[in-house]
Each structure stands twice: as C-alpha cells, then as structure tokens.
Amino acid sequence: MIDGLDPVIHVPKRLAAMAILANAPSASFRFLKEQLRLTDSDLSKQMSALEAADYVKSTKDGHGRGASTTFSMTRAGRKAYAAHCAALRALMDPA
C-alpha cells in the first residue's frame, strides 16, 4: 500500500519545497525560507538532502554577504515527485 512513497521526499518540509519547485522554474533560498517558515540552517539541511538525492540543484550567484542561492528541480526530481504524488493519491483513494 505504501509502495512508491519516496522517503527523501516524504519528509513534510522537503515535500513542501518540492511542491513549490514543481510549480516554478526556480526559487531563491530566501523565498523558500519565507514560504516554508524555516530557519536558514533547517532549510539548508532539507535542501542538501534533496540535492544529495539529485532531486534539486542549486546555483549560487555572487560571493560573501551579497550572495544568493537559487534552487531548481532536476529531471530526476520531477520524476520522483510525480511518482510520490501518485503514490499518495493511491494511498488516499485505494479503490
């Protein structure tokens, strides 16, 4: 019954970040932090886990204090997110 649920994506904070990235070409660290109401360190931890799974990629712009990080979903991330959402739907409506 829980086949198809991705343990990397299933963590609520990561699932929320993936939902945002699934609906936008990219999102800044700041935007994700504000939308998800996370601390810098918590968001960094969650995005690092998604990046390690090759579900998102980060792009850094600038150096030092004025630097910004932008995240986008990878092709593998889109596929994994779609499969995870399908598994959630199947779990909620097993008929």
Secondary structure, 3 states (H helix, E strand, C coil): CCCCCCHHHHCHHHHHHHHHHHCCCCEEHHHHHHHHCCCHHHHHHHHHHHHHCCCEEEEEECCHHHCEEEEEECHHHHHHHHHHHHHHHHHHCCC
